[in-house]
Amino acid sequence: MKTLIGGAIAAVIGVIGLAIWFDAFLQLLAGAIPVMLLLGGCLALYLGFDELKDTWQNEKAITPAEAGADLDADKFKKENEALKKEIEALKAK
């Protein structure tokens, strides 16, 4: 209940203060809006550049094929086939 009464009193004082110092409020608003736009624009530029940098790093990542993994895969496939044939030969005995 105290919070409700305190909030109502603060709102009434705020409306009265805004009515009395409306010109000062508009000057403050006129000075604050460009600063907020500048800071918001800088933040957007920073986040956009950071995201772009992340995509560049992902594109530059070495894929297994580029690292020669496909050569190793062929070698292992041949070895696997040879072992399968050997197992079949042992099962036939």
MOPAC internal coordinates of N, CA, C and O (Angstrom, degrees):
PM7 1SCF
backbone

  N    0.0000 0     0.00 0     0.00 0    0    0    0
  C    1.4459 1     0.00 0     0.00 0    1    0    0
  C    1.5256 1   110.55 1     0.00 0    2    1    0
  O    1.2310 1   120.81 1   141.56 1    3    2    1
  N    1.3533 1   116.06 1   -38.44 1    3    2    1
  C    1.4646 1   119.80 1   179.05 1    5    3    2
  C    1.5246 1   110.37 1   -63.79 1    6    5    3
  O    1.2310 1   120.84 1   142.73 1    7    6    5
  N    1.3229 1   116.00 1   -37.27 1    7    6    5
  C    1.4599 1   120.07 1   179.89 1    9    7    6
  C    1.5220 1   110.88 1   -66.32 1   10    9    7
  O    1.2310 1   120.09 1   139.99 1   11   10    9
  N    1.3112 1   117.44 1   -40.01 1   11   10    9
  C    1.4566 1   121.80 1   179.12 1   13   11   10
  C    1.5268 1   110.87 1   -64.20 1   14   13   11
  O    1.2310 1   120.30 1   135.01 1   15   14   13
  N    1.3019 1   117.03 1   -44.99 1   15   14   13
  C    1.4670 1   121.07 1   179.14 1   17   15   14
  C    1.5235 1   110.86 1   -66.01 1   18   17   15
  O    1.2310 1   120.79 1   136.94 1   19   18   17
  N    1.3413 1   116.09 1   -43.06 1   19   18   17
  C    1.4725 1   120.17 1   178.94 1   21   19   18
  C    1.5231 1   111.10 1   -63.41 1   22   21   19
  O    1.2310 1   120.05 1   140.33 1   23   22   21
  N    1.3248 1   117.51 1   -39.67 1   23   22   21
  C    1.4612 1   121.19 1   178.55 1   25   23   22
  C    1.5186 1   111.74 1   -65.89 1   26   25   23
  O    1.2310 1   120.53 1   139.17 1   27   26   25
  N    1.3260 1   116.58 1   -40.83 1   27   26   25
  C    1.4732 1   120.76 1   179.19 1   29   27   26
  C    1.5239 1   110.34 1   -64.65 1   30   29   27
  O    1.2310 1   120.31 1   137.53 1   31   30   29
  N    1.3328 1   117.00 1   -42.47 1   31   30   29
  C    1.4703 1   120.69 1   179.38 1   33   31   30
  C    1.5310 1   109.96 1   -64.92 1   34   33   31
  O    1.2310 1   120.30 1   137.08 1   35   34   33
  N    1.3380 1   117.04 1   -42.92 1   35   34   33
  C    1.4633 1   120.43 1   179.47 1   37   35   34
  C    1.5251 1   110.88 1   -63.42 1   38   37   35
  O    1.2310 1   120.00 1   140.61 1   39   38   37
  N    1.3332 1   117.61 1   -39.39 1   39   38   37
  C    1.4686 1   120.66 1   179.10 1   41   39   38
  C    1.5281 1   111.21 1   -65.28 1   42   41   39
  O    1.2310 1   120.30 1   138.20 1   43   42   41
  N    1.3273 1   117.02 1   -41.80 1   43   42   41
  C    1.4704 1   120.47 1   179.66 1   45   43   42
  C    1.5234 1   110.31 1   -65.34 1   46   45   43
  O    1.2310 1   120.17 1   135.61 1   47   46   45
  N    1.3347 1   117.28 1   -44.39 1   47   46   45
  C    1.4650 1   120.54 1   178.63 1   49   47   46
  C    1.5229 1   110.23 1   -63.98 1   50   49   47
  O    1.2310 1   120.38 1   142.45 1   51   50   49
  N    1.3447 1   116.88 1   -37.55 1   51   50   49
  C    1.4615 1   120.77 1   177.88 1   53   51   50
  C    1.5121 1   112.38 1   -63.82 1   54   53   51
  O    1.2310 1   120.11 1   137.66 1   55   54   53
  N    1.3205 1   117.39 1   -42.34 1   55   54   53
  C    1.4625 1   120.69 1   178.34 1   57   55   54
  C    1.5232 1   110.47 1   -65.58 1   58   57   55
  O    1.2310 1   120.05 1   137.30 1   59   58   57
  N    1.3329 1   117.50 1   -42.70 1   59   58   57
  C    1.4664 1   121.01 1   178.13 1   61   59   58
  C    1.5284 1   110.27 1   -63.09 1   62   61   59
  O    1.2310 1   120.47 1   135.56 1   63   62   61
  N    1.3372 1   116.71 1   -44.44 1   63   62   61
  C    1.4642 1   120.74 1   179.40 1   65   63   62
  C    1.5208 1   111.77 1   -64.24 1   66   65   63
  O    1.2310 1   120.49 1   141.33 1   67   66   65
  N    1.3217 1   116.67 1   -38.67 1   67   66   65
  C    1.4560 1   120.31 1   178.23 1   69   67   66
  C    1.5231 1   110.87 1   -66.32 1   70   69   67
  O    1.2310 1   120.30 1   142.22 1   71   70   69
  N    1.3353 1   117.03 1   -37.78 1   71   70   69
  C    1.4714 1   120.53 1   178.89 1   73   71   70
  C    1.5249 1   110.81 1   -68.51 1   74   73   71
  O    1.2310 1   119.96 1   141.24 1   75   74   73
  N    1.3291 1   117.68 1   -38.76 1   75   74   73
  C    1.4593 1   121.12 1  -178.08 1   77   75   74
  C    1.5287 1   111.10 1   -73.80 1   78   77   75
  O    1.2310 1   120.00 1   134.10 1   79   78   77
  N    1.3196 1   117.61 1   -45.90 1   79   78   77
  C    1.4644 1   122.03 1  -175.34 1   81   79   78
  C    1.5336 1   111.59 1  -108.70 1   82   81   79
  O    1.2310 1   120.02 1  -136.74 1   83   82   81
  N    1.3180 1   117.57 1    43.26 1   83   82   81
  C    1.4509 1   121.51 1  -177.63 1   85   83   82
  C    1.5283 1   111.74 1   -63.83 1   86   85   83
  O    1.2310 1   119.89 1   141.19 1   87   86   85
  N    1.3294 1   117.82 1   -38.81 1   87   86   85
  C    1.4653 1   120.85 1   179.19 1   89   87   86
  C    1.5288 1   111.02 1   -64.20 1   90   89   87
  O    1.2310 1   120.54 1   138.03 1   91   90   89
  N    1.3225 1   116.57 1   -41.97 1   91   90   89
  C    1.4696 1   120.50 1   177.91 1   93   91   90
  C    1.5304 1   110.56 1   -65.43 1   94   93   91
  O    1.2310 1   120.91 1   142.58 1   95   94   93
  N    1.3356 1   115.86 1   -37.42 1   95   94   93
  C    1.4654 1   120.34 1   177.67 1   97   95   94
  C    1.5233 1   110.77 1   -62.47 1   98   97   95
  O    1.2310 1   120.42 1   137.36 1   99   98   97
  N    1.3414 1   116.81 1   -42.64 1   99   98   97
  C    1.4631 1   119.97 1   179.13 1  101   99   98
  C    1.5304 1   111.59 1   -66.61 1  102  101   99
  O    1.2310 1   120.12 1   143.46 1  103  102  101
  N    1.3412 1   117.38 1   -36.54 1  103  102  101
  C    1.4631 1   120.20 1   176.28 1  105  103  102
  C    1.5261 1   110.58 1   -64.91 1  106  105  103
  O    1.2310 1   120.70 1   137.18 1  107  106  105
  N    1.3156 1   116.26 1   -42.82 1  107  106  105
  C    1.4635 1   120.22 1   177.79 1  109  107  106
  C    1.5239 1   110.45 1   -62.79 1  110  109  107
  O    1.2310 1   120.48 1   136.68 1  111  110  109
  N    1.3127 1   116.69 1   -43.32 1  111  110  109
  C    1.4516 1   121.82 1   178.88 1  113  111  110
  C    1.5248 1   110.82 1   -63.67 1  114  113  111
  O    1.2310 1   120.40 1   138.09 1  115  114  113
  N    1.3265 1   116.84 1   -41.91 1  115  114  113
  C    1.4654 1   121.55 1   178.92 1  117  115  114
  C    1.5238 1   111.32 1   -64.38 1  118  117  115
  O    1.2310 1   119.90 1   149.06 1  119  118  117
  N    1.3074 1   117.80 1   -30.94 1  119  118  117
  C    1.4651 1   120.55 1   178.00 1  121  119  118
  C    1.5150 1   112.57 1   -83.89 1  122  121  119
  O    1.2310 1   120.03 1   152.06 1  123  122  121
  N    1.3205 1   117.54 1   -27.94 1  123  122  121
  C    1.4570 1   120.73 1  -175.71 1  125  123  122
  C    1.5316 1   112.60 1   -83.04 1  126  125  123
  O    1.2310 1   120.12 1   146.68 1  127  126  125
  N    1.3301 1   117.37 1   -33.32 1  127  126  125
  C    1.4609 1   119.68 1  -176.65 1  129  127  126
  C    1.5344 1   112.18 1   -62.71 1  130  129  127
  O    1.2310 1   118.20 1   132.10 1  131  130  129
  N    1.3282 1   121.04 1   -47.90 1  131  130  129
  C    1.4707 1   119.10 1   177.98 1  133  131  130
  C    1.5277 1   113.34 1   -61.54 1  134  133  131
  O    1.2310 1   120.77 1   143.13 1  135  134  133
  N    1.3243 1   116.14 1   -36.87 1  135  134  133
  C    1.4651 1   119.24 1   178.73 1  137  135  134
  C    1.5260 1   110.04 1   -65.38 1  138  137  135
  O    1.2310 1   119.91 1   136.95 1  139  138  137
  N    1.3349 1   117.77 1   -43.05 1  139  138  137
  C    1.4657 1   120.74 1   178.14 1  141  139  138
  C    1.5217 1   111.29 1   -64.31 1  142  141  139
  O    1.2310 1   120.10 1   140.16 1  143  142  141
  N    1.3362 1   117.41 1   -39.84 1  143  142  141
  C    1.4595 1   120.59 1   177.51 1  145  143  142
  C    1.5265 1   111.32 1   -64.63 1  146  145  143
  O    1.2310 1   120.46 1   138.61 1  147  146  145
  N    1.3198 1   116.73 1   -41.39 1  147  146  145
  C    1.4625 1   121.01 1   178.67 1  149  147  146
  C    1.5189 1   110.99 1   -62.82 1  150  149  147
  O    1.2310 1   120.21 1   131.52 1  151  150  149
  N    1.3259 1   117.21 1   -48.48 1  151  150  149
  C    1.4582 1   120.52 1  -179.63 1  153  151  150
  C    1.5308 1   111.62 1   -65.88 1  154  153  151
  O    1.2310 1   120.34 1   139.66 1  155  154  153
  N    1.3339 1   116.96 1   -40.34 1  155  154  153
  C    1.4635 1   119.96 1   177.75 1  157  155  154
  C    1.5163 1   111.84 1   -64.82 1  158  157  155
  O    1.2310 1   120.06 1   140.39 1  159  158  157
  N    1.3343 1   117.49 1   -39.61 1  159  158  157
  C    1.4603 1   121.09 1   177.24 1  161  159  158
  C    1.5164 1   112.34 1   -65.29 1  162  161  159
  O    1.2310 1   120.66 1   138.83 1  163  162  161
  N    1.3227 1   116.35 1   -41.17 1  163  162  161
  C    1.4726 1   120.11 1   177.28 1  165  163  162
  C    1.5269 1   110.77 1   -63.23 1  166  165  163
  O    1.2310 1   120.46 1   138.50 1  167  166  165
  N    1.3146 1   116.73 1   -41.50 1  167  166  165
  C    1.4641 1   120.76 1   178.48 1  169  167  166
  C    1.5277 1   110.48 1   -63.59 1  170  169  167
  O    1.2310 1   120.04 1   136.89 1  171  170  169
  N    1.3296 1   117.52 1   -43.11 1  171  170  169
  C    1.4632 1   121.04 1   179.10 1  173  171  170
  C    1.5297 1   110.92 1   -63.93 1  174  173  171
  O    1.2310 1   119.99 1   138.96 1  175  174  173
  N    1.3354 1   117.63 1   -41.04 1  175  174  173
  C    1.4632 1   120.80 1   177.01 1  177  175  174
  C    1.5274 1   111.28 1   -62.07 1  178  177  175
  O    1.2310 1   120.70 1   135.62 1  179  178  177
  N    1.3131 1   116.28 1   -44.38 1  179  178  177
  C    1.4654 1   120.38 1  -179.63 1  181  179  178
  C    1.5275 1   110.66 1   -62.41 1  182  181  179
  O    1.2310 1   120.42 1   132.93 1  183  182  181
  N    1.3302 1   116.80 1   -47.07 1  183  182  181
  C    1.4653 1   119.70 1  -178.87 1  185  183  182
  C    1.5203 1   111.60 1   -66.35 1  186  185  183
  O    1.2310 1   120.08 1   141.59 1  187  186  185
  N    1.3278 1   117.45 1   -38.41 1  187  186  185
  C    1.4613 1   120.50 1   177.79 1  189  187  186
  C    1.5178 1   111.72 1   -65.38 1  190  189  187
  O    1.2310 1   120.17 1   137.65 1  191  190  189
  N    1.3291 1   117.29 1   -42.35 1  191  190  189
  C    1.4628 1   120.57 1   178.32 1  193  191  190
  C    1.5237 1   110.63 1   -65.31 1  194  193  191
  O    1.2310 1   120.26 1   140.44 1  195  194  193
  N    1.3271 1   117.10 1   -39.56 1  195  194  193
  C    1.4590 1   120.91 1   179.52 1  197  195  194
  C    1.5326 1   110.58 1   -63.93 1  198  197  195
  O    1.2310 1   120.43 1   138.36 1  199  198  197
  N    1.3307 1   116.78 1   -41.64 1  199  198  197
  C    1.4617 1   120.53 1   178.23 1  201  199  198
  C    1.5279 1   110.84 1   -66.08 1  202  201  199
  O    1.2310 1   120.35 1   139.87 1  203  202  201
  N    1.3211 1   116.93 1   -40.13 1  203  202  201
  C    1.4537 1   121.28 1   178.39 1  205  203  202
  C    1.5234 1   110.56 1   -64.15 1  206  205  203
  O    1.2310 1   120.65 1   139.17 1  207  206  205
  N    1.3160 1   116.36 1   -40.83 1  207  206  205
  C    1.4657 1   120.66 1   178.52 1  209  207  206
  C    1.5278 1   110.88 1   -63.25 1  210  209  207
  O    1.2310 1   120.19 1   141.33 1  211  210  209
  N    1.3323 1   117.24 1   -38.67 1  211  210  209
  C    1.4619 1   120.88 1   177.45 1  213  211  210
  C    1.5290 1   111.40 1   -63.99 1  214  213  211
  O    1.2310 1   120.34 1   139.25 1  215  214  213
  N    1.3304 1   116.95 1   -40.75 1  215  214  213
  C    1.4649 1   118.93 1   178.91 1  217  215  214
  C    1.5185 1   110.94 1   -67.80 1  218  217  215
  O    1.2310 1   119.47 1   144.82 1  219  218  217
  N    1.3235 1   118.62 1   -35.18 1  219  218  217
  C    1.4556 1   120.68 1   176.19 1  221  219  218
  C    1.5235 1   110.72 1   -63.69 1  222  221  219
  O    1.2310 1   120.32 1   139.07 1  223  222  221
  N    1.3255 1   117.00 1   -40.93 1  223  222  221
  C    1.4649 1   120.07 1   179.94 1  225  223  222
  C    1.5227 1   110.88 1   -67.08 1  226  225  223
  O    1.2310 1   119.93 1   143.65 1  227  226  225
  N    1.3339 1   117.74 1   -36.35 1  227  226  225
  C    1.4580 1   120.21 1   178.69 1  229  227  226
  C    1.5212 1   111.30 1   -68.52 1  230  229  227
  O    1.2310 1   120.08 1   145.13 1  231  230  229
  N    1.3340 1   117.45 1   -34.87 1  231  230  229
  C    1.4552 1   120.39 1   177.63 1  233  231  230
  C    1.5196 1   111.50 1   -70.15 1  234  233  231
  O    1.2310 1   120.14 1   147.96 1  235  234  233
  N    1.3159 1   117.34 1   -32.04 1  235  234  233
  C    1.4499 1   121.39 1  -178.82 1  237  235  234
  C    1.5252 1   112.85 1   -82.30 1  238  237  235
  O    1.2310 1   119.58 1   172.21 1  239  238  237
  N    1.3307 1   118.41 1    -7.79 1  239  238  237
  C    1.4611 1   121.22 1  -178.48 1  241  239  238
  C    1.5215 1   109.46 1   -63.22 1  242  241  239
  O    1.2310 1   120.95 1   -39.19 1  243  242  241
  N    1.2944 1   115.80 1   140.81 1  243  242  241
  C    1.4593 1   121.16 1  -178.09 1  245  243  242
  C    1.5239 1   108.97 1   -80.42 1  246  245  243
  O    1.2310 1   121.40 1   -53.27 1  247  246  245
  N    1.3166 1   114.93 1   126.73 1  247  246  245
  C    1.4624 1   119.78 1   177.24 1  249  247  246
  C    1.5250 1   108.34 1   -83.65 1  250  249  247
  O    1.2310 1   119.93 1   -21.73 1  251  250  249
  N    1.3242 1   117.74 1   158.27 1  251  250  249
  C    1.4672 1   119.13 1   179.33 1  253  251  250
  C    1.5274 1   112.70 1   -58.99 1  254  253  251
  O    1.2310 1   120.02 1   146.33 1  255  254  253
  N    1.3293 1   117.57 1   -33.67 1  255  254  253
  C    1.4631 1   119.84 1   179.15 1  257  255  254
  C    1.5263 1   110.78 1   -65.02 1  258  257  255
  O    1.2310 1   120.51 1   141.51 1  259  258  257
  N    1.3388 1   116.62 1   -38.49 1  259  258  257
  C    1.4582 1   120.04 1   179.18 1  261  259  258
  C    1.5248 1   111.49 1   -69.88 1  262  261  259
  O    1.2310 1   120.40 1   153.18 1  263  262  261
  N    1.3041 1   116.85 1   -26.82 1  263  262  261
  C    1.4593 1   120.85 1  -177.57 1  265  263  262
  C    1.5192 1   111.75 1   -84.43 1  266  265  263
  O    1.2310 1   119.56 1  -179.47 1  267  266  265
  N    1.3377 1   118.44 1     0.53 1  267  266  265
  C    1.4543 1   120.74 1   179.81 1  269  267  266
  C    1.5086 1   112.75 1    89.55 1  270  269  267
  O    1.2310 1   119.58 1  -164.35 1  271  270  269
  N    1.3051 1   118.40 1    15.65 1  271  270  269
  C    1.4609 1   121.38 1  -179.38 1  273  271  270
  C    1.5141 1   111.26 1   -69.59 1  274  273  271
  O    1.2310 1   119.80 1   152.74 1  275  274  273
  N    1.3421 1   117.98 1   -27.26 1  275  274  273
  C    1.4625 1   119.50 1   179.97 1  277  275  274
  C    1.5236 1   110.67 1   -67.12 1  278  277  275
  O    1.2310 1   119.73 1   148.21 1  279  278  277
  N    1.3385 1   118.11 1   -31.79 1  279  278  277
  C    1.4568 1   120.96 1   176.09 1  281  279  278
  C    1.5195 1   110.18 1   -67.24 1  282  281  279
  O    1.2310 1   120.60 1   138.73 1  283  282  281
  N    1.3259 1   116.46 1   -41.27 1  283  282  281
  C    1.4535 1   120.12 1   177.74 1  285  283  282
  C    1.5250 1   110.68 1   -65.95 1  286  285  283
  O    1.2310 1   120.27 1   143.08 1  287  286  285
  N    1.3136 1   117.10 1   -36.92 1  287  286  285
  C    1.4559 1   120.95 1  -179.91 1  289  287  286
  C    1.5205 1   110.42 1   -64.41 1  290  289  287
  O    1.2310 1   119.74 1   137.99 1  291  290  289
  N    1.3223 1   118.10 1   -42.01 1  291  290  289
  C    1.4629 1   120.81 1   177.75 1  293  291  290
  C    1.5213 1   110.71 1   -62.32 1  294  293  291
  O    1.2310 1   121.09 1   138.55 1  295  294  293
  N    1.3159 1   115.52 1   -41.45 1  295  294  293
  C    1.4656 1   120.34 1   179.59 1  297  295  294
  C    1.5269 1   110.47 1   -62.30 1  298  297  295
  O    1.2310 1   120.55 1   137.10 1  299  298  297
  N    1.3383 1   116.55 1   -42.90 1  299  298  297
  C    1.4625 1   120.05 1  -179.50 1  301  299  298
  C    1.5282 1   111.71 1   -70.41 1  302  301  299
  O    1.2310 1   120.22 1   145.90 1  303  302  301
  N    1.3248 1   117.18 1   -34.10 1  303  302  301
  C    1.4700 1   120.00 1   176.94 1  305  303  302
  C    1.5153 1   110.92 1   -63.44 1  306  305  303
  O    1.2310 1   120.57 1   136.02 1  307  306  305
  N    1.3338 1   116.52 1   -43.98 1  307  306  305
  C    1.4633 1   120.54 1   178.48 1  309  307  306
  C    1.5203 1   110.95 1   -63.65 1  310  309  307
  O    1.2310 1   120.83 1   137.96 1  311  310  309
  N    1.3181 1   116.01 1   -42.04 1  311  310  309
  C    1.4638 1   120.27 1   179.16 1  313  311  310
  C    1.5246 1   110.56 1   -64.94 1  314  313  311
  O    1.2310 1   120.35 1   140.88 1  315  314  313
  N    1.3328 1   116.94 1   -39.12 1  315  314  313
  C    1.4522 1   121.99 1   178.92 1  317  315  314
  C    1.5331 1   110.49 1   -64.25 1  318  317  315
  O    1.2310 1   120.25 1   136.53 1  319  318  317
  N    1.3075 1   117.13 1   -43.47 1  319  318  317
  C    1.4669 1   120.87 1   178.33 1  321  319  318
  C    1.5282 1   110.48 1   -62.27 1  322  321  319
  O    1.2310 1   120.29 1   138.30 1  323  322  321
  N    1.3242 1   117.05 1   -41.70 1  323  322  321
  C    1.4574 1   120.45 1   179.21 1  325  323  322
  C    1.5277 1   110.75 1   -63.58 1  326  325  323
  O    1.2310 1   120.39 1   139.41 1  327  326  325
  N    1.3227 1   116.86 1   -40.59 1  327  326  325
  C    1.4684 1   119.81 1   179.01 1  329  327  326
  C    1.5225 1   111.17 1   -68.25 1  330  329  327
  O    1.2310 1   119.94 1   142.66 1  331  330  329
  N    1.3351 1   117.71 1   -37.34 1  331  330  329
  C    1.4641 1   120.14 1   176.63 1  333  331  330
  C    1.5248 1   111.08 1   -62.17 1  334  333  331
  O    1.2310 1   120.35 1   137.44 1  335  334  333
  N    1.3312 1   116.94 1   -42.56 1  335  334  333
  C    1.4620 1   120.56 1   178.14 1  337  335  334
  C    1.5222 1   110.77 1   -63.10 1  338  337  335
  O    1.2310 1   120.71 1   139.81 1  339  338  337
  N    1.3250 1   116.25 1   -40.19 1  339  338  337
  C    1.4638 1   120.58 1   179.09 1  341  339  338
  C    1.5264 1   111.13 1   -65.01 1  342  341  339
  O    1.2310 1   120.23 1   139.68 1  343  342  341
  N    1.3375 1   117.16 1   -40.32 1  343  342  341
  C    1.4551 1   120.99 1   178.28 1  345  343  342
  C    1.5209 1   110.82 1   -65.04 1  346  345  343
  O    1.2310 1   120.19 1   138.29 1  347  346  345
  N    1.3401 1   117.23 1   -41.71 1  347  346  345
  C    1.4662 1   121.15 1   178.38 1  349  347  346
  C    1.5138 1   110.28 1   -63.79 1  350  349  347
  O    1.2310 1   120.59 1   142.07 1  351  350  349
  N    1.3327 1   116.48 1   -37.93 1  351  350  349
  C    1.4727 1   120.12 1   178.78 1  353  351  350
  C    1.5289 1   110.23 1   -66.63 1  354  353  351
  O    1.2310 1   119.84 1   141.42 1  355  354  353
  N    1.3205 1   117.90 1   -38.58 1  355  354  353
  C    1.4652 1   120.88 1   179.28 1  357  355  354
  C    1.5288 1   110.52 1   -70.34 1  358  357  355
  O    1.2310 1   119.76 1   145.19 1  359  358  357
  N    1.3404 1   118.07 1   -34.81 1  359  358  357
  C    1.4572 1   121.04 1   178.82 1  361  359  358
  C    1.5343 1   110.62 1   -68.49 1  362  361  359
  O    1.2310 1   120.61 1   147.68 1  363  362  361
  N    1.3143 1   116.43 1   -32.32 1  363  362  361
  C    1.4639 1   120.76 1  -178.10 1  365  363  362
  C    1.5375 1   111.11 1   -71.03 1  366  365  363
  O    1.2310 1   118.52 1   155.01 1  367  366  365
  N    1.2868 1   120.43 1   -24.99 1  367  366  365
  C    1.4708 1   123.52 1  -179.31 1  369  367  366
  C    1.4708 1   112.42 1   -71.43 1  370  369  367
  O    1.2310 1   120.10 1   180.00 1  371  370  369

